[in-house]
Amino acid sequence: MMMLEEFEKTGVEYLETSSIYNEYYTVVLTVKGQEMMITRILTIFTTMDLSNNDFRGSIPEAIGELESLKHLNLSHNSLSGPIPSSLVNLTELEALDLSFNQLTGVIPPQLASLTSLEKLNLSQNLLRGPIPQGNQIQTFDNASYIGNQELCGPPLSKKCNGDDGDGNDHHDDSEPEFDGALFDWAFAGAGYGCGLVIGISAAYIMFTIRKPRWLVDMIDKWIRWQQQNRRWRPAITF
């Protein structure tokens, strides 16, 4: 297991601090329990490719001080935590690949200001929230973000909450009430049907076995009274 534990900026004391050649970085890695220090990484490097390792831990904010970087590849590791917002300082950055890690949180909106960025791959992580819009970052397609289930917004087809598709969201929210109403009516209809069948069956049984006698007699009287009313009802002609 490798861990990207420390990313320290140092300098050479006997050189003026204004010189770009007097600054370098030291990275401390932990490999199978053993610490290994990589020293004298010059800030003038334009390419850093640490892909296909087993680096763990978060990407240090100090990486944003490598202002000469044009290509940064940290893909296929086990890096976690957020994408450092200090990447906005890499104004010369043309290619950024952080794919196939375990990065979390939102994509820093500051990345939209990297106008030199031509290639971006943030796929297969655990990122969430809306994809920043504007400038170069708006030109990348789905492949740059695929595999992040909680990401939303263009160019993905998944809309974020509060997008222009509010009407659809509102419709979705109202569906449970509509379904509930249908659900209630369905049960009411079923109950009515069952009650009708049971009532008819009970009446048939009562009239067949003539029990209970008092109820049968009452129904008989009511039926005869209805028949008499119909018989004596005067006809109305026009």
Secondary structure, 3 states (H helix, E strand, C coil): CEEEEEEEEEECCCCCCCCCCCEEEEEEEEECCEEEEEEEEECCCCEEECCCCCEEEECCHHHHHCCCCCEEECCCCEEEECCCHHHHHCCCCCEEECCCCEEEECCCHHHHHCCCCCEEECCCCEEEEECCCCHHHHHCCHHHCCCCCEEECCCCCCCCCCCCCHHHHHHHHHHHHHHHHHHHHHHHHHHHHHHHHHHHHHHHHHHHHCCCHHHHHHHHHHHHHHHHHHHHCCCCCC
